[in-house]
Amino acid sequence: MKIINNNFEKYFPKKDIIVMLHAHADDESFLSAGIINEFIIRNYDILLIYLAVGLVAGEKKTNLRQEELFDALGLLGVKNVEFLKYCEPKYIKNGKPLCQQSIQKISKEVKKVIQKKGIKDYILFSYDKNGGYGNRDHRTVHKVGRLLFKNSSTIRSLFEVTIPREIYLDWFSKNKEGCSKRCLPKLNYWSTKFGLKKKEINYLYSLNSIQLDKKREALSKHESQVKRDEFPLALRDNDFHKLFSKEYFACVDRSFT
């Protein structure tokens, strides 16, 4: 696994825009807050596109989730944000669930957003094949990212955000007895094949102590989603460091798309 920090601008040339696809408000903080902040510090142009935050249970809750998101992104330094008009599957009564839409249709909509912004050459971030922890919307984001990468020569590279399965499973096995259940993730919500194996991950970004604190604070901004007395905010400092002080990526070669 290569450490991105050592040659940051080699992997991410400053001439290229950074485009990140996320499913829900809070995903950016959980999966990629550190590297997002690094892009901001280094004055990269970065655009975050959210695919399933356009509608929640109703207008009031939608506004709340988006306000929380802007608070978190303000902490990280992000100003350029766009939303597609899809929702999570549990809100099917009022909207169009992302995971039930055509991948081709969603990809075209993402492409329109990127073109509207005048972006040509860019580096794309999406999710791994298992959607991080198996979430259906996350797996949809993965498929959208792959299709965009396959069909666009202006995407310089594709980095898929992931979590290392072995590291998490090792931590779970060592802490499931000693930790309060509220400090542990709801594994019945995660797929059995969450994240990727370490051998499938090529890059990691190591957060400094300031970024790790920002990551925790950004997560806390999503109050309606991430409770302070539950995983991961309820973790002890050393456990939070163990699981969240590094962010992991699989860089996709075009021959695999």
ChimeraX commands (.cxc) that place a marker at each C-alpha (Angstrom):
marker #1 position 0.00,0.00,0.00 radius 0.5
marker #1 position 1.48,3.35,-1.02 radius 0.5
marker #1 position 1.16,6.39,1.23 radius 0.5
marker #1 position -0.29,9.25,-0.80 radius 0.5
marker #1 position 1.10,11.91,1.56 radius 0.5
marker #1 position 4.65,11.36,0.34 radius 0.5
marker #1 position 3.97,12.35,-3.29 radius 0.5
marker #1 position 0.59,14.04,-3.12 radius 0.5
marker #1 position 0.85,16.16,-6.26 radius 0.5
marker #1 position 2.29,13.24,-8.21 radius 0.5
marker #1 position -0.97,11.36,-7.73 radius 0.5
marker #1 position -3.14,14.47,-7.98 radius 0.5
marker #1 position -1.68,17.01,-10.45 radius 0.5
marker #1 position -2.86,20.52,-9.60 radius 0.5
marker #1 position -4.11,21.10,-13.15 radius 0.5
marker #1 position -6.85,18.49,-12.65 radius 0.5
marker #1 position -10.11,19.18,-10.82 radius 0.5
marker #1 position -11.11,16.81,-8.02 radius 0.5
marker #1 position -14.67,15.44,-8.33 radius 0.5
marker #1 position -16.05,13.31,-5.50 radius 0.5
marker #1 position -19.25,11.29,-5.65 radius 0.5
marker #1 position -20.98,10.61,-2.35 radius 0.5
marker #1 position -24.32,9.01,-1.60 radius 0.5
marker #1 position -25.53,10.61,1.65 radius 0.5
marker #1 position -24.80,13.49,3.98 radius 0.5
marker #1 position -22.18,12.20,6.49 radius 0.5
marker #1 position -20.47,9.82,4.01 radius 0.5
marker #1 position -17.83,12.42,3.21 radius 0.5
marker #1 position -16.92,12.77,6.88 radius 0.5
marker #1 position -16.86,9.04,7.58 radius 0.5
marker #1 position -14.88,8.02,4.50 radius 0.5
marker #1 position -12.80,10.91,3.21 radius 0.5
marker #1 position -12.75,13.99,5.47 radius 0.5
marker #1 position -8.97,13.94,5.81 radius 0.5
marker #1 position -8.10,13.91,2.13 radius 0.5
marker #1 position -10.87,16.43,1.38 radius 0.5
marker #1 position -9.27,18.80,3.88 radius 0.5
marker #1 position -5.84,18.16,2.33 radius 0.5
marker #1 position -7.15,19.15,-1.10 radius 0.5
marker #1 position -8.54,22.35,0.39 radius 0.5
marker #1 position -5.29,23.17,2.22 radius 0.5
marker #1 position -3.37,22.70,-1.04 radius 0.5
marker #1 position -5.83,24.94,-2.95 radius 0.5
marker #1 position -7.21,22.31,-5.31 radius 0.5
marker #1 position -10.49,22.89,-7.10 radius 0.5
marker #1 position -12.85,20.29,-5.64 radius 0.5
marker #1 position -16.50,19.50,-6.35 radius 0.5
marker #1 position -18.61,17.17,-4.21 radius 0.5
marker #1 position -21.71,15.66,-5.83 radius 0.5
marker #1 position -24.28,13.98,-3.58 radius 0.5
marker #1 position -26.53,11.47,-5.27 radius 0.5
marker #1 position -29.10,10.71,-2.55 radius 0.5
marker #1 position -29.51,13.85,-0.41 radius 0.5
marker #1 position -31.99,15.60,-2.69 radius 0.5
marker #1 position -34.95,14.34,-0.67 radius 0.5
marker #1 position -35.29,12.86,2.79 radius 0.5
marker #1 position -38.58,12.26,4.67 radius 0.5
marker #1 position -39.94,15.66,3.67 radius 0.5
marker #1 position -38.86,19.21,3.03 radius 0.5
marker #1 position -38.13,20.00,6.70 radius 0.5
marker #1 position -35.86,16.99,7.24 radius 0.5
marker #1 position -34.24,17.43,3.83 radius 0.5
marker #1 position -33.30,20.98,4.77 radius 0.5
marker #1 position -31.99,19.80,8.14 radius 0.5
marker #1 position -29.76,17.13,6.59 radius 0.5
marker #1 position -28.42,19.57,4.03 radius 0.5
marker #1 position -27.79,22.23,6.68 radius 0.5
marker #1 position -25.84,19.68,8.76 radius 0.5
marker #1 position -23.88,18.75,5.65 radius 0.5
marker #1 position -22.97,22.36,4.90 radius 0.5
marker #1 position -21.81,22.78,8.51 radius 0.5
marker #1 position -19.54,19.73,8.15 radius 0.5
marker #1 position -18.23,20.84,4.76 radius 0.5
marker #1 position -17.64,24.36,6.08 radius 0.5
marker #1 position -15.42,22.85,8.75 radius 0.5
marker #1 position -13.47,20.93,6.08 radius 0.5
marker #1 position -13.33,23.99,3.80 radius 0.5
marker #1 position -15.53,22.78,0.92 radius 0.5
marker #1 position -17.73,25.31,-0.88 radius 0.5
marker #1 position -18.53,23.64,-4.21 radius 0.5
marker #1 position -21.42,21.17,-3.73 radius 0.5
marker #1 position -24.20,19.81,-5.95 radius 0.5
marker #1 position -27.16,17.48,-5.27 radius 0.5
marker #1 position -29.00,15.07,-7.52 radius 0.5
marker #1 position -32.71,14.72,-6.77 radius 0.5
marker #1 position -32.71,11.16,-5.45 radius 0.5
marker #1 position -33.41,9.72,-2.03 radius 0.5
marker #1 position -32.61,6.73,0.14 radius 0.5
marker #1 position -34.81,3.63,-0.37 radius 0.5
marker #1 position -36.72,4.17,2.89 radius 0.5
marker #1 position -38.13,7.44,1.52 radius 0.5
marker #1 position -39.72,5.84,-1.55 radius 0.5
marker #1 position -43.15,7.29,-0.66 radius 0.5
marker #1 position -42.02,10.83,-1.44 radius 0.5
marker #1 position -39.21,10.43,-3.96 radius 0.5
marker #1 position -37.09,8.34,-6.30 radius 0.5
marker #1 position -34.69,5.98,-4.50 radius 0.5
marker #1 position -31.19,6.17,-5.93 radius 0.5
marker #1 position -30.58,2.41,-5.87 radius 0.5
marker #1 position -33.67,1.77,-8.02 radius 0.5
marker #1 position -32.60,4.06,-10.88 radius 0.5
marker #1 position -30.76,3.17,-14.07 radius 0.5
marker #1 position -26.97,3.51,-13.71 radius 0.5
marker #1 position -26.87,5.00,-17.20 radius 0.5
marker #1 position -29.45,7.64,-16.27 radius 0.5
marker #1 position -27.65,8.64,-13.06 radius 0.5
marker #1 position -24.30,8.76,-14.88 radius 0.5
marker #1 position -25.73,11.12,-17.48 radius 0.5
marker #1 position -27.05,13.40,-14.74 radius 0.5
marker #1 position -23.67,13.46,-12.99 radius 0.5
marker #1 position -22.01,14.22,-16.31 radius 0.5
marker #1 position -24.40,17.15,-16.88 radius 0.5
marker #1 position -23.46,18.60,-13.49 radius 0.5
marker #1 position -19.76,18.31,-14.31 radius 0.5
marker #1 position -20.25,19.90,-17.74 radius 0.5
marker #1 position -22.38,22.69,-16.24 radius 0.5
marker #1 position -19.43,23.49,-13.97 radius 0.5
marker #1 position -17.17,23.75,-17.02 radius 0.5
marker #1 position -14.98,20.88,-15.81 radius 0.5
marker #1 position -13.00,18.99,-18.43 radius 0.5
marker #1 position -9.99,17.15,-17.05 radius 0.5
marker #1 position -10.63,15.74,-13.60 radius 0.5
marker #1 position -9.80,13.02,-11.09 radius 0.5
marker #1 position -12.85,11.09,-9.91 radius 0.5
marker #1 position -13.52,9.62,-6.46 radius 0.5
marker #1 position -16.31,7.11,-5.84 radius 0.5
marker #1 position -16.78,3.95,-3.71 radius 0.5
marker #1 position -15.43,0.41,-3.82 radius 0.5
marker #1 position -17.42,-2.50,-5.29 radius 0.5
marker #1 position -18.90,-3.35,-1.87 radius 0.5
marker #1 position -19.98,0.22,-1.24 radius 0.5
marker #1 position -17.80,0.58,1.84 radius 0.5
marker #1 position -20.03,-1.35,4.22 radius 0.5
marker #1 position -22.52,-2.78,1.73 radius 0.5
marker #1 position -25.09,0.00,1.54 radius 0.5
marker #1 position -27.16,-0.27,-1.67 radius 0.5
marker #1 position -26.84,3.43,-2.48 radius 0.5
marker #1 position -23.08,3.17,-2.01 radius 0.5
marker #1 position -22.91,0.27,-4.44 radius 0.5
marker #1 position -24.87,2.41,-6.91 radius 0.5
marker #1 position -22.27,5.18,-6.53 radius 0.5
marker #1 position -19.58,2.59,-7.31 radius 0.5
marker #1 position -21.31,1.54,-10.53 radius 0.5
marker #1 position -21.87,5.16,-11.58 radius 0.5
marker #1 position -18.19,5.93,-11.01 radius 0.5
marker #1 position -17.09,2.95,-13.07 radius 0.5
marker #1 position -19.40,3.84,-15.95 radius 0.5
marker #1 position -18.26,7.46,-16.00 radius 0.5
marker #1 position -14.62,6.36,-15.97 radius 0.5
marker #1 position -15.22,3.89,-18.79 radius 0.5
marker #1 position -16.94,6.42,-21.02 radius 0.5
marker #1 position -14.90,9.58,-20.41 radius 0.5
marker #1 position -11.32,10.07,-21.53 radius 0.5
marker #1 position -11.14,13.35,-19.57 radius 0.5
marker #1 position -11.19,11.47,-16.25 radius 0.5
marker #1 position -7.47,11.15,-15.50 radius 0.5
marker #1 position -7.87,8.52,-12.80 radius 0.5
marker #1 position -10.48,6.88,-10.58 radius 0.5
marker #1 position -9.93,6.43,-6.85 radius 0.5
marker #1 position -12.47,4.28,-5.03 radius 0.5
marker #1 position -12.83,5.02,-1.33 radius 0.5
marker #1 position -12.87,1.93,0.85 radius 0.5
marker #1 position -12.23,0.56,4.33 radius 0.5
marker #1 position -9.79,-2.30,5.07 radius 0.5
marker #1 position -11.82,-5.36,6.05 radius 0.5
marker #1 position -9.11,-7.17,8.05 radius 0.5
marker #1 position -8.25,-4.13,10.18 radius 0.5
marker #1 position -11.89,-3.56,11.11 radius 0.5
marker #1 position -12.61,-7.25,11.77 radius 0.5
marker #1 position -9.53,-7.48,13.96 radius 0.5
marker #1 position -10.65,-4.45,15.95 radius 0.5
marker #1 position -14.20,-5.80,16.27 radius 0.5
marker #1 position -13.01,-9.17,17.56 radius 0.5
marker #1 position -10.78,-7.55,20.17 radius 0.5
marker #1 position -13.35,-5.04,21.37 radius 0.5
marker #1 position -16.79,-6.62,21.11 radius 0.5
marker #1 position -16.63,-7.87,24.69 radius 0.5
marker #1 position -14.96,-4.86,26.32 radius 0.5
marker #1 position -16.86,-2.06,24.56 radius 0.5
marker #1 position -20.39,-0.89,25.08 radius 0.5
marker #1 position -22.63,-2.06,22.24 radius 0.5
marker #1 position -23.27,1.58,21.41 radius 0.5
marker #1 position -19.56,1.99,20.64 radius 0.5
marker #1 position -19.69,-0.76,18.03 radius 0.5
marker #1 position -21.09,-0.44,14.49 radius 0.5
marker #1 position -24.37,-2.17,13.75 radius 0.5
marker #1 position -22.83,-5.07,11.91 radius 0.5
marker #1 position -26.23,-6.48,10.95 radius 0.5
marker #1 position -26.49,-3.35,8.78 radius 0.5
marker #1 position -23.10,-4.00,7.18 radius 0.5
marker #1 position -22.55,-6.64,4.52 radius 0.5
marker #1 position -20.34,-9.63,5.39 radius 0.5
marker #1 position -17.95,-8.51,2.64 radius 0.5
marker #1 position -17.64,-4.88,3.63 radius 0.5
marker #1 position -14.76,-2.79,2.32 radius 0.5
marker #1 position -11.88,-4.52,0.60 radius 0.5
marker #1 position -9.08,-6.85,1.63 radius 0.5
marker #1 position -5.76,-5.12,2.21 radius 0.5
marker #1 position -4.28,-6.74,-0.90 radius 0.5
marker #1 position -6.97,-5.03,-3.00 radius 0.5
marker #1 position -6.14,-1.55,-1.65 radius 0.5
marker #1 position -3.28,0.33,-3.30 radius 0.5
marker #1 position -3.20,3.69,-1.51 radius 0.5
marker #1 position -3.75,5.25,1.88 radius 0.5
marker #1 position -3.81,8.82,3.12 radius 0.5
marker #1 position -2.61,9.37,6.68 radius 0.5
marker #1 position -4.41,12.13,8.59 radius 0.5
marker #1 position -2.46,14.44,10.84 radius 0.5
marker #1 position -3.78,15.11,14.36 radius 0.5
marker #1 position -5.57,18.30,13.30 radius 0.5
marker #1 position -7.34,16.52,10.44 radius 0.5
marker #1 position -8.32,13.62,12.69 radius 0.5
marker #1 position -9.92,16.09,15.12 radius 0.5
marker #1 position -11.66,17.78,12.18 radius 0.5
marker #1 position -12.93,14.43,10.97 radius 0.5
marker #1 position -14.49,13.72,14.34 radius 0.5
marker #1 position -15.96,17.21,14.54 radius 0.5
marker #1 position -17.31,16.98,10.98 radius 0.5
marker #1 position -19.04,13.70,11.87 radius 0.5
marker #1 position -20.57,15.38,14.92 radius 0.5
marker #1 position -22.15,18.05,12.67 radius 0.5
marker #1 position -24.44,15.35,11.24 radius 0.5
marker #1 position -26.45,15.24,14.47 radius 0.5
marker #1 position -29.58,13.71,12.95 radius 0.5
marker #1 position -27.53,10.81,11.58 radius 0.5
marker #1 position -24.51,10.31,13.81 radius 0.5
marker #1 position -25.30,10.18,17.52 radius 0.5
marker #1 position -22.61,11.27,19.95 radius 0.5
marker #1 position -23.13,8.20,22.15 radius 0.5
marker #1 position -22.91,5.72,19.26 radius 0.5
marker #1 position -20.26,4.45,16.82 radius 0.5
marker #1 position -18.03,6.10,15.76 radius 0.5
marker #1 position -18.29,9.24,17.90 radius 0.5
marker #1 position -18.51,7.21,21.12 radius 0.5
marker #1 position -15.14,5.57,20.47 radius 0.5
marker #1 position -12.27,6.21,22.83 radius 0.5
marker #1 position -9.56,8.42,21.32 radius 0.5
marker #1 position -7.14,5.55,20.70 radius 0.5
marker #1 position -9.84,3.46,19.02 radius 0.5
marker #1 position -10.97,6.37,16.85 radius 0.5
marker #1 position -7.34,6.83,15.85 radius 0.5
marker #1 position -7.01,3.12,15.04 radius 0.5
marker #1 position -9.99,3.08,12.69 radius 0.5
marker #1 position -10.09,6.61,11.28 radius 0.5
marker #1 position -6.57,8.08,11.17 radius 0.5
marker #1 position -6.06,6.60,7.70 radius 0.5
marker #1 position -8.24,6.73,4.60 radius 0.5
marker #1 position -7.98,4.00,2.01 radius 0.5
marker #1 position -8.35,3.94,-1.78 radius 0.5
marker #1 position -8.27,1.50,-4.65 radius 0.5
marker #1 position -7.03,3.18,-7.83 radius 0.5
marker #1 position -8.72,1.65,-10.87 radius 0.5
marker #1 position -6.80,0.87,-14.04 radius 0.5
marker #1 position -8.74,1.41,-17.24 radius 0.5
marker #1 position -8.23,-2.22,-18.24 radius 0.5
marker #1 position -10.54,-3.21,-15.37 radius 0.5
marker #1 position -13.49,-1.01,-16.26 radius 0.5
marker link #1:1,2 radius 0.2
marker link #1:2,3 radius 0.2
marker link #1:3,4 radius 0.2
marker link #1:4,5 radius 0.2
marker link #1:5,6 radius 0.2
marker link #1:6,7 radius 0.2
marker link #1:7,8 radius 0.2
marker link #1:8,9 radius 0.2
marker link #1:9,10 radius 0.2
marker link #1:10,11 radius 0.2
marker link #1:11,12 radius 0.2
marker link #1:12,13 radius 0.2
marker link #1:13,14 radius 0.2
marker link #1:14,15 radius 0.2
marker link #1:15,16 radius 0.2
marker link #1:16,17 radius 0.2
marker link #1:17,18 radius 0.2
marker link #1:18,19 radius 0.2
marker link #1:19,20 radius 0.2
marker link #1:20,21 radius 0.2
marker link #1:21,22 radius 0.2
marker link #1:22,23 radius 0.2
marker link #1:23,24 radius 0.2
marker link #1:24,25 radius 0.2
marker link #1:25,26 radius 0.2
marker link #1:26,27 radius 0.2
marker link #1:27,28 radius 0.2
marker link #1:28,29 radius 0.2
marker link #1:29,30 radius 0.2
marker link #1:30,31 radius 0.2
marker link #1:31,32 radius 0.2
marker link #1:32,33 radius 0.2
marker link #1:33,34 radius 0.2
marker link #1:34,35 radius 0.2
marker link #1:35,36 radius 0.2
marker link #1:36,37 radius 0.2
marker link #1:37,38 radius 0.2
marker link #1:38,39 radius 0.2
marker link #1:39,40 radius 0.2
marker link #1:40,41 radius 0.2
marker link #1:41,42 radius 0.2
marker link #1:42,43 radius 0.2
marker link #1:43,44 radius 0.2
marker link #1:44,45 radius 0.2
marker link #1:45,46 radius 0.2
marker link #1:46,47 radius 0.2
marker link #1:47,48 radius 0.2
marker link #1:48,49 radius 0.2
marker link #1:49,50 radius 0.2
marker link #1:50,51 radius 0.2
marker link #1:51,52 radius 0.2
marker link #1:52,53 radius 0.2
marker link #1:53,54 radius 0.2
marker link #1:54,55 radius 0.2
marker link #1:55,56 radius 0.2
marker link #1:56,57 radius 0.2
marker link #1:57,58 radius 0.2
marker link #1:58,59 radius 0.2
marker link #1:59,60 radius 0.2
marker link #1:60,61 radius 0.2
marker link #1:61,62 radius 0.2
marker link #1:62,63 radius 0.2
marker link #1:63,64 radius 0.2
marker link #1:64,65 radius 0.2
marker link #1:65,66 radius 0.2
marker link #1:66,67 radius 0.2
marker link #1:67,68 radius 0.2
marker link #1:68,69 radius 0.2
marker link #1:69,70 radius 0.2
marker link #1:70,71 radius 0.2
marker link #1:71,72 radius 0.2
marker link #1:72,73 radius 0.2
marker link #1:73,74 radius 0.2
marker link #1:74,75 radius 0.2
marker link #1:75,76 radius 0.2
marker link #1:76,77 radius 0.2
marker link #1:77,78 radius 0.2
marker link #1:78,79 radius 0.2
marker link #1:79,80 radius 0.2
marker link #1:80,81 radius 0.2
marker link #1:81,82 radius 0.2
marker link #1:82,83 radius 0.2
marker link #1:83,84 radius 0.2
marker link #1:84,85 radius 0.2
marker link #1:85,86 radius 0.2
marker link #1:86,87 radius 0.2
marker link #1:87,88 radius 0.2
marker link #1:88,89 radius 0.2
marker link #1:89,90 radius 0.2
marker link #1:90,91 radius 0.2
marker link #1:91,92 radius 0.2
marker link #1:92,93 radius 0.2
marker link #1:93,94 radius 0.2
marker link #1:94,95 radius 0.2
marker link #1:95,96 radius 0.2
marker link #1:96,97 radius 0.2
marker link #1:97,98 radius 0.2
marker link #1:98,99 radius 0.2
marker link #1:99,100 radius 0.2
marker link #1:100,101 radius 0.2
marker link #1:101,102 radius 0.2
marker link #1:102,103 radius 0.2
marker link #1:103,104 radius 0.2
marker link #1:104,105 radius 0.2
marker link #1:105,106 radius 0.2
marker link #1:106,107 radius 0.2
marker link #1:107,108 radius 0.2
marker link #1:108,109 radius 0.2
marker link #1:109,110 radius 0.2
marker link #1:110,111 radius 0.2
marker link #1:111,112 radius 0.2
marker link #1:112,113 radius 0.2
marker link #1:113,114 radius 0.2
marker link #1:114,115 radius 0.2
marker link #1:115,116 radius 0.2
marker link #1:116,117 radius 0.2
marker link #1:117,118 radius 0.2
marker link #1:118,119 radius 0.2
marker link #1:119,120 radius 0.2
marker link #1:120,121 radius 0.2
marker link #1:121,122 radius 0.2
marker link #1:122,123 radius 0.2
marker link #1:123,124 radius 0.2
marker link #1:124,125 radius 0.2
marker link #1:125,126 radius 0.2
marker link #1:126,127 radius 0.2
marker link #1:127,128 radius 0.2
marker link #1:128,129 radius 0.2
marker link #1:129,130 radius 0.2
marker link #1:130,131 radius 0.2
marker link #1:131,132 radius 0.2
marker link #1:132,133 radius 0.2
marker link #1:133,134 radius 0.2
marker link #1:134,135 radius 0.2
marker link #1:135,136 radius 0.2
marker link #1:136,137 radius 0.2
marker link #1:137,138 radius 0.2
marker link #1:138,139 radius 0.2
marker link #1:139,140 radius 0.2
marker link #1:140,141 radius 0.2
marker link #1:141,142 radius 0.2
marker link #1:142,143 radius 0.2
marker link #1:143,144 radius 0.2
marker link #1:144,145 radius 0.2
marker link #1:145,146 radius 0.2
marker link #1:146,147 radius 0.2
marker link #1:147,148 radius 0.2
marker link #1:148,149 radius 0.2
marker link #1:149,150 radius 0.2
marker link #1:150,151 radius 0.2
marker link #1:151,152 radius 0.2
marker link #1:152,153 radius 0.2
marker link #1:153,154 radius 0.2
marker link #1:154,155 radius 0.2
marker link #1:155,156 radius 0.2
marker link #1:156,157 radius 0.2
marker link #1:157,158 radius 0.2
marker link #1:158,159 radius 0.2
marker link #1:159,160 radius 0.2
marker link #1:160,161 radius 0.2
marker link #1:161,162 radius 0.2
marker link #1:162,163 radius 0.2
marker link #1:163,164 radius 0.2
marker link #1:164,165 radius 0.2
marker link #1:165,166 radius 0.2
marker link #1:166,167 radius 0.2
marker link #1:167,168 radius 0.2
marker link #1:168,169 radius 0.2
marker link #1:169,170 radius 0.2
marker link #1:170,171 radius 0.2
marker link #1:171,172 radius 0.2
marker link #1:172,173 radius 0.2
marker link #1:173,174 radius 0.2
marker link #1:174,175 radius 0.2
marker link #1:175,176 radius 0.2
marker link #1:176,177 radius 0.2
marker link #1:177,178 radius 0.2
marker link #1:178,179 radius 0.2
marker link #1:179,180 radius 0.2
marker link #1:180,181 radius 0.2
marker link #1:181,182 radius 0.2
marker link #1:182,183 radius 0.2
marker link #1:183,184 radius 0.2
marker link #1:184,185 radius 0.2
marker link #1:185,186 radius 0.2
marker link #1:186,187 radius 0.2
marker link #1:187,188 radius 0.2
marker link #1:188,189 radius 0.2
marker link #1:189,190 radius 0.2
marker link #1:190,191 radius 0.2
marker link #1:191,192 radius 0.2
marker link #1:192,193 radius 0.2
marker link #1:193,194 radius 0.2
marker link #1:194,195 radius 0.2
marker link #1:195,196 radius 0.2
marker link #1:196,197 radius 0.2
marker link #1:197,198 radius 0.2
marker link #1:198,199 radius 0.2
marker link #1:199,200 radius 0.2
marker link #1:200,201 radius 0.2
marker link #1:201,202 radius 0.2
marker link #1:202,203 radius 0.2
marker link #1:203,204 radius 0.2
marker link #1:204,205 radius 0.2
marker link #1:205,206 radius 0.2
marker link #1:206,207 radius 0.2
marker link #1:207,208 radius 0.2
marker link #1:208,209 radius 0.2
marker link #1:209,210 radius 0.2
marker link #1:210,211 radius 0.2
marker link #1:211,212 radius 0.2
marker link #1:212,213 radius 0.2
marker link #1:213,214 radius 0.2
marker link #1:214,215 radius 0.2
marker link #1:215,216 radius 0.2
marker link #1:216,217 radius 0.2
marker link #1:217,218 radius 0.2
marker link #1:218,219 radius 0.2
marker link #1:219,220 radius 0.2
marker link #1:220,221 radius 0.2
marker link #1:221,222 radius 0.2
marker link #1:222,223 radius 0.2
marker link #1:223,224 radius 0.2
marker link #1:224,225 radius 0.2
marker link #1:225,226 radius 0.2
marker link #1:226,227 radius 0.2
marker link #1:227,228 radius 0.2
marker link #1:228,229 radius 0.2
marker link #1:229,230 radius 0.2
marker link #1:230,231 radius 0.2
marker link #1:231,232 radius 0.2
marker link #1:232,233 radius 0.2
marker link #1:233,234 radius 0.2
marker link #1:234,235 radius 0.2
marker link #1:235,236 radius 0.2
marker link #1:236,237 radius 0.2
marker link #1:237,238 radius 0.2
marker link #1:238,239 radius 0.2
marker link #1:239,240 radius 0.2
marker link #1:240,241 radius 0.2
marker link #1:241,242 radius 0.2
marker link #1:242,243 radius 0.2
marker link #1:243,244 radius 0.2
marker link #1:244,245 radius 0.2
marker link #1:245,246 radius 0.2
marker link #1:246,247 radius 0.2
marker link #1:247,248 radius 0.2
marker link #1:248,249 radius 0.2
marker link #1:249,250 radius 0.2
marker link #1:250,251 radius 0.2
marker link #1:251,252 radius 0.2
marker link #1:252,253 radius 0.2
marker link #1:253,254 radius 0.2
marker link #1:254,255 radius 0.2
marker link #1:255,256 radius 0.2
marker link #1:256,257 radius 0.2
view
